[in-house]
């Protein structure tokens, strides 16, 4: 099991959204805080990203920025341009003020999008991301990411049959490419810490893959250590240092996260969910679930369905 794909699938809710925008200088937009995550890609021209609590970032053609924690920010043609507010709609999209067309070609073309995330089950892996992930364009760098951006831009521009389904799939793909590109960049620059280092560590990565592939297995620290070729003690130290918690604590958390997803999205019985998450009985599962979420699995499912 691919840990990164698993983590994103567990957090993502609803449909992602994206739009291709044409800008005529001067222009400037401000986005407020949100529960989701967003991205901007500069397809043509240039722009300034204006984080709320950091220095402005100059963006050039091909640059990608990802705002993992939904922090409010601005995007503008210049540092001195007034910003107009964009409004968050119930479906997770942003409704900006009408764009005023200028003469000739637009100065800047952007590709922007949003992902709706379940912050209540925020994975440590995503929590460690900085507020702004900036992936500058460079020759030969992150080719898969560039290809996904190009395909997404083409689909949004041409609006051919099947575009809705293709755009949704491409947005999911783009999110994974953005995350992969950032962690690979951190590792290549020698800055890998926490989960970025954990995914690059053969022993810890092997244990994580095993947990995600079969969370119902009766894993022990010793057995997980053998997956990575380490003794029990050496593995426990390395895992805890990189992941930030002991192996079995993470195992329990992932089992509950899996149960959360199954209760929301699958029509399985509580007994089936208990078996899929490593509990010998429905009673044992319900007890563990209530300890984690504060309510019984049945009540949790009813609340989720009503919401």
C-alpha positions in Angstrom: 0.0 0.0 0.0 1.2 3.5 -0.9 1.2 5.5 2.3 1.0 8.9 0.7 -2.0 7.9 -1.4 -3.7 6.4 1.7 -3.2 9.5 3.8 -4.6 11.8 1.1 -7.6 9.5 0.6 -8.4 9.5 4.3 -8.4 13.3 4.6 -10.1 14.3 1.3 -13.8 15.0 1.4 -16.1 16.1 -1.4 -14.9 17.1 -4.8 -11.9 19.3 -5.5 -12.4 22.3 -7.7 -10.2 24.2 -10.1 -10.5 27.1 -12.6 -8.3 28.7 -15.2 -8.2 32.5 -14.8 -7.1 35.3 -17.2 -5.7 38.4 -15.5 -5.2 41.9 -16.8 -3.0 44.2 -14.7 -3.5 45.6 -12.3 -5.3 42.9 -10.4 -5.3 41.5 -6.8 -7.4 39.0 -4.9 -7.6 38.1 -1.2 -8.7 34.6 0.1 -9.8 34.1 3.7 -9.0 31.2 5.9 -10.7 27.9 5.0 -10.8 24.2 6.2 -9.4 23.0 2.9 -6.1 23.4 1.0 -5.5 25.4 -2.1 -3.0 25.8 -4.9 -2.0 28.4 -7.6 -0.1 27.7 -10.8 1.2 30.5 -13.0 0.7 29.4 -16.6 1.7 32.7 -18.1 3.1 36.0 -16.8 4.0 36.6 -13.2 2.4 37.3 -9.8 3.1 37.9 -6.2 1.8 35.5 -3.5 1.1 37.5 -0.4 1.0 35.1 2.7 -0.6 36.6 5.7 2.3 36.0 8.1 5.3 35.7 5.8 7.2 37.7 3.2 5.8 38.0 -0.4 6.8 35.4 -2.9 7.5 36.3 -6.5 6.0 33.8 -8.9 7.1 33.1 -12.5 5.7 31.0 -15.3 5.4 27.3 -14.3 5.7 28.0 -10.5 3.4 26.0 -8.3 2.3 27.1 -4.7 0.4 24.9 -2.4 -1.3 26.2 0.8 -1.8 23.1 2.9 -3.4 24.6 6.0 -6.0 26.9 4.4 -4.4 30.1 5.6 -5.7 33.3 4.2 -3.5 34.9 1.5 -3.5 37.2 -1.5 -2.4 36.9 -5.1 -1.7 40.1 -7.1 0.1 41.6 -10.1 2.1 43.9 -7.9 3.0 44.5 -4.3 1.1 47.8 -4.2 -2.2 46.6 -5.8 -5.3 46.7 -3.7 -6.8 43.3 -3.0 -10.5 42.4 -3.6 -12.1 39.7 -1.5 -13.0 36.3 -2.8 -15.9 34.5 -1.2 -16.0 30.9 -0.1 -19.1 29.1 -1.3 -20.8 26.1 0.4 -19.4 23.7 -2.2 -15.8 24.6 -1.4 -15.2 26.9 -4.4 -14.2 30.5 -4.3 -16.4 33.2 -5.9 -14.1 36.1 -6.8 -15.2 39.6 -8.1 -15.8 39.8 -11.8 -12.7 39.8 -13.9 -12.3 42.9 -16.0 -10.9 42.1 -19.5 -8.3 44.4 -20.9 -7.1 44.8 -24.4 -5.1 42.1 -26.2 -3.7 39.1 -24.4 -4.0 38.8 -20.6 -0.9 39.7 -18.6 -1.2 36.6 -16.5 -3.0 33.2 -16.7 -3.4 31.3 -13.5 -4.6 27.9 -12.6 -6.2 27.8 -9.1 -7.9 25.0 -7.1 -9.1 23.9 -3.8 -9.3 20.6 -1.9 -11.8 20.0 0.9 -10.1 18.2 3.8 -11.3 16.6 7.1 -9.2 18.6 9.6 -10.5 16.5 12.4 -8.4 13.5 11.1 -5.5 15.6 9.9 -2.6 13.2 9.3 0.8 14.1 10.8 2.3 13.8 7.4 0.3 16.8 6.1 0.4 18.7 9.4 4.2 19.0 9.0 4.0 20.9 5.8 4.8 24.6 5.9 2.0 27.1 5.4 3.3 27.8 1.8 4.9 25.1 -0.4 6.6 26.9 -3.3 7.8 24.7 -6.2 9.6 26.9 -8.7 9.7 25.8 -12.3 13.0 24.6 -13.5 14.2 22.7 -16.5 13.9 18.9 -15.9 12.4 19.3 -12.5 9.3 17.5 -11.3 8.3 16.4 -14.8 5.2 14.4 -13.6 3.9 17.5 -11.8 4.4 19.7 -14.9 2.6 17.1 -17.1 -0.3 17.0 -14.7 -0.5 20.8 -14.7 -0.5 21.0 -18.5 -3.2 18.4 -18.8 -5.4 20.1 -16.2 -5.0 23.4 -17.9 -5.9 22.0 -21.3 -9.1 20.3 -19.9 -10.2 23.5 -18.2 -9.6 25.5 -21.3 -11.2 23.2 -23.8 -14.2 21.8 -21.9 -14.6 18.7 -24.0 -16.9 15.6 -23.3 -15.7 13.9 -20.1 -14.0 17.0 -18.7 -15.8 16.9 -15.3 -14.6 13.4 -14.5 -11.1 14.0 -16.0 -10.6 17.3 -14.0 -11.6 15.6 -10.7 -9.1 12.8 -11.4 -6.4 15.2 -12.5 -6.8 17.3 -9.3 -6.3 14.2 -7.1 -3.3 13.3 -9.2 -1.9 16.9 -8.9 -2.2 16.9 -5.1 -0.1 13.7 -4.9 2.5 15.1 -7.3 2.7 18.4 -5.3 3.3 16.5 -2.1 5.8 14.1 -3.7 7.7 16.9 -5.3 8.0 18.8 -2.0 9.2 15.8 0.0 11.7 14.8 -2.7 13.0 18.4 -2.8 13.4 18.4 1.0 15.3 15.1 0.9 17.5 16.2 -1.9 18.4 19.4 -0.1 19.2 17.6 3.1 16.3 19.2 5.0 14.2 16.1 5.4 12.7 15.9 8.9 9.8 14.1 10.5 7.6 12.4 7.9 9.7 13.5 5.0 12.6 11.6 6.6 10.3 8.7 7.6 9.2 8.0 4.1 12.9 8.1 2.9 14.0 5.7 5.7 13.9 2.1 4.5 13.1 0.5 7.8 10.4 3.0 8.9 8.9 3.2 5.4 8.6 -0.6 5.2 6.8 -0.7 8.5 4.4 2.1 7.5 3.6 0.3 4.2 2.9 -2.9 6.2 0.5 -1.1 8.6 -1.3 0.6 5.7 -1.5 -2.5 3.6 -3.1 -4.6 6.5 -4.2 -2.6 9.5 -6.1 -5.6 10.8 -3.0 -7.7 11.2 -2.0 -8.3 14.9 1.2 -6.3 14.5 3.8 -6.2 17.3 6.8 -3.9 17.5 9.1 -6.8 16.9 7.2 -7.9 13.8 7.2 -4.4 12.3 10.9 -4.2 13.1 11.5 -7.3 11.1 9.7 -5.8 8.1 12.5 -3.2 8.0 15.3 -5.5 9.0 15.9 -4.0 12.5 15.8 -5.3 16.0 12.8 -4.4 18.1 14.6 -1.8 20.2 16.4 -0.1 17.3 13.2 0.0 15.2 11.1 1.4 18.0 13.6 4.2 18.6 13.9 5.1 14.9 10.1 5.0 14.3 9.3 7.1 17.3 12.0 9.7 16.4 10.9 10.1 12.8 7.1 9.6 13.0 6.7 11.4 16.4 4.9 8.5 18.2 5.5 4.8 19.0 4.7 2.2 16.3 1.6 0.8 18.1 0.2 4.2 18.9 0.4 5.1 15.2 -1.2 1.7 14.4 -4.2 2.4 16.6 -4.6 5.9 15.2 -4.6 4.6 11.7 -7.1 1.8 12.5 -9.4 4.4 13.9 -8.9 6.7 10.8 -9.7 3.7 8.6 -12.8 3.0 10.7 -13.9 6.6 10.4 -13.7 6.3 6.6 -15.5 3.0 6.5 -18.3 4.3 8.7 -18.8 7.4 6.5 -18.4 5.8 3.0 -19.2 2.1 3.2 -22.4 0.2 4.0 -20.5 -2.3 6.1 -21.8 -3.7 9.4 -20.0 -2.8 12.6 -18.7 -6.4 12.8 -17.2 -6.2 9.3 -15.5 -2.9 10.2 -14.2 -4.4 13.4 -12.6 -7.2 11.5 -11.1 -4.9 8.9 -9.5 -2.8 11.6 -8.0 -5.6 13.7 -10.6 -6.0 16.5 -11.7 -9.5 17.6 -15.3 -8.4 18.4 -17.7 -5.6 17.7 -17.6 -4.8 21.4 -13.9 -4.4 21.5 -14.1 -2.2 18.4 -16.9 0.0 19.8 -14.9 0.5 23.0 -11.8 1.6 21.1 -13.8 3.8 18.8 -15.6 5.6 21.6 -12.3 6.2 23.4 -10.9 7.9 20.3 -14.0 9.8 19.1 -16.1 10.2 22.2 -19.2 8.6 20.7 -20.3 5.1 19.7 -19.7 3.9 16.1 -23.4 3.7 15.4 -24.1 7.2 16.6 -21.1 8.5 14.7 -22.4 6.9 11.5 -25.9 8.4 12.0 -24.4 11.9 12.6 -22.2 11.7 9.6 -25.1 10.6 7.4 -27.3 13.4 8.7 -24.6 16.0 8.1 
